[in-house]
Amino acid sequence: MFADAYRVYERYAHEIVRLAVLADTRPGSRPNRFEVGRWGRRRGLEFTSVKLLDYAGREAELDADTNLFATVVLTHLAAQATDNGVG
């Protein structure tokens, strides 16, 4: 994401919206920044994140939605529910 954002900016001189879709099972993990650095210098990237786990309990709403992404989220939640806590 960091390299892609830089390359788009370098080539087109336009900022892009960066969105991370988090599909893990850790409710407390919500990264929104990436940083690298050396010798006291830091370079970073901030991004918006969406956690699929936040949609648990909203399956009926997702099922009624015609947006393809709603179907993907619903499928992901069903897969997590059958995973017996592994993943």
Backbone hydrogen bonds, N-H to C=O, Kabsch-Sander energy under -0.5 kcal/mol:
donor,donor_aa,acceptor,acceptor_aa,energy
5,A,1,M,-2.4
6,Y,2,F,-2.0
7,R,3,A,-2.6
8,V,4,D,-2.5
9,Y,5,A,-2.1
10,E,6,Y,-3.1
11,R,7,R,-2.4
12,Y,8,V,-2.8
13,A,9,Y,-2.1
14,H,8,V,-0.5
19,L,17,V,-0.5
20,A,48,T,-2.8
21,V,19,L,-0.5
22,L,20,A,-0.7
22,L,50,V,-3.1
23,A,21,V,-0.6
29,S,26,R,-1.3
30,R,28,G,-0.8
34,F,45,L,-2.5
36,V,43,R,-2.6
38,R,41,R,-1.4
41,R,38,R,-1.7
43,R,36,V,-2.9
45,L,34,F,-2.4
47,F,32,N,-2.2
48,T,18,R,-2.2
50,V,20,A,-2.6
52,L,22,L,-2.5
52,L,50,V,-0.6
54,D,51,K,-1.7
55,Y,52,L,-1.9
56,A,53,L,-1.6
58,R,55,Y,-2.0
62,L,58,R,-2.4
63,D,59,E,-2.8
64,A,60,A,-1.6
65,D,61,E,-0.9
65,D,62,L,-0.5
70,A,67,N,-0.9
71,T,67,N,-1.1
72,V,68,L,-1.9
73,V,69,F,-2.6
74,L,70,A,-2.5
75,T,71,T,-2.4
76,H,72,V,-2.3
77,L,73,V,-2.7
78,A,74,L,-2.1
79,A,75,T,-2.2
80,Q,76,H,-2.5
81,A,77,L,-2.1
82,T,78,A,-1.2
83,D,80,Q,-1.2
85,G,80,Q,-0.6
86,V,83,D,-1.8
